[in-house]
């Protein structure tokens, strides 16, 4: 199984702290799954990754 290191920027942490506690938990849980190699619903665009949720939330990251 591929494992990934997740690096969070200060900007990401600042943004995350503005989200509701429920949404913060959902996003952080998804990030934990990514570290194990499970990306869930996502699209890849030349190194850019769009993480998608059914409620319309989008988080963008890169590899």
C-alpha positions, 0 to 999 in steps of 0.5 A: 500500500502506498503511503503519502506524507501530508504537508499542511500550510499555514494558509490551509490551517487558517482556512480550515479554522474558519470552517464549521467543526463538522466540516473540519472533521470531514476534511481532516478525516479525508486527509487521513485516508489520503495518507493511506493512499485512498483519495476517494472522490477526486479528479487529477489535473497534471499534478493538481488534485481536486477532492470533492464531497457530495455537499459541494465542498472542494479542496485543491492540493498538488502532488 
